[in-house]
Amino acid sequence: MGKSTHSNYVRVAATTDIPIGKMKAVKLESKELIVANVNGIYFATGIKCTHAGGDLSQGTLEGNIVTCPRHCTKFDVTTGKTISHPKTGLFHPKANDEPIYQVKIEDGNVFVKLASERLDNDERLFAQPNRLLEELFQ
């Protein structure tokens, strides 16, 4: 999906395709991921739950937390961190953190960088400078 741009970014959607509080499944070459809109800021993370491979795009997004539909593992889409581990009865398996992908917004379009990486929240906001400026001057 999408067309390549400089620095390995690929267009995945128009900003209007992913309303606040919603997420969208996208496929980039061999990678599948979700792009979530959390209060007007876009984040991209892996689509498969690290516990048992549940499709996170079929789960629920509440604020910045996505819940896997299979065993209720919760992940923070802004950081990829596991918030709560699977609920599977007597067993207490662990889930690894999700990979995250850098997102930038240009001309009303959402672009995702193909390589996953670890970014802190400040770095993620700087990838979306218009949103950062709006927050600073509110």
NORFENGI-V154548 format. One record per residue. N is the residue number from 1. RES is the residue in one small letter. SS is DSSP state (hx for helix, st for strand, lp for the rest). Layout:
N,RES,SS / N,RES,SS
This chain:
1,m,lp / 2,g,lp / 3,k,lp / 4,s,st / 5,t,lp / 6,h,hx / 7,s,hx / 8,n,hx / 9,y,st / 10,v,st / 11,r,st / 12,v,st / 13,a,st / 14,a,st / 15,t,hx / 16,t,hx / 17,d,hx / 18,i,lp / 19,p,lp / 20,i,lp / 21,g,lp / 22,k,lp / 23,m,st / 24,k,st / 25,a,st / 26,v,st / 27,k,st / 28,l,st / 29,e,lp / 30,s,lp / 31,k,st / 32,e,st / 33,l,st / 34,i,st / 35,v,st / 36,a,st / 37,n,st / 38,v,st / 39,n,lp / 40,g,lp / 41,i,st / 42,y,st / 43,f,st / 44,a,st / 45,t,st / 46,g,st / 47,i,lp / 48,k,st / 49,c,lp / 50,t,lp / 51,h,lp / 52,a,lp / 53,g,lp / 54,g,lp / 55,d,st / 56,l,hx / 57,s,hx / 58,q,hx / 59,g,lp / 60,t,st / 61,l,st / 62,e,st / 63,g,lp / 64,n,lp / 65,i,st / 66,v,st / 67,t,st / 68,c,lp / 69,p,lp / 70,r,lp / 71,h,lp / 72,c,lp / 73,t,lp / 74,k,st / 75,f,st / 76,d,st / 77,v,lp / 78,t,lp / 79,t,lp / 80,g,lp / 81,k,lp / 82,t,st / 83,i,st / 84,s,st / 85,h,lp / 86,p,lp / 87,k,lp / 88,t,st / 89,g,lp / 90,l,lp / 91,f,st / 92,h,lp / 93,p,lp / 94,k,lp / 95,a,lp / 96,n,lp / 97,d,lp / 98,e,lp / 99,p,lp / 100,i,st / 101,y,st / 102,q,st / 103,v,st / 104,k,st / 105,i,st / 106,e,st / 107,d,lp / 108,g,lp / 109,n,st / 110,v,st / 111,f,st / 112,v,st / 113,k,st / 114,l,st / 115,a,st / 116,s,st / 117,e,lp / 118,r,lp / 119,l,lp / 120,d,lp / 121,n,hx / 122,d,hx / 123,e,hx / 124,r,hx / 125,l,hx / 126,f,hx / 127,a,lp / 128,q,lp / 129,p,hx / 130,n,hx / 131,r,hx / 132,l,hx / 133,l,hx / 134,e,hx / 135,e,hx / 136,l,hx / 137,f,lp / 138,q,lp
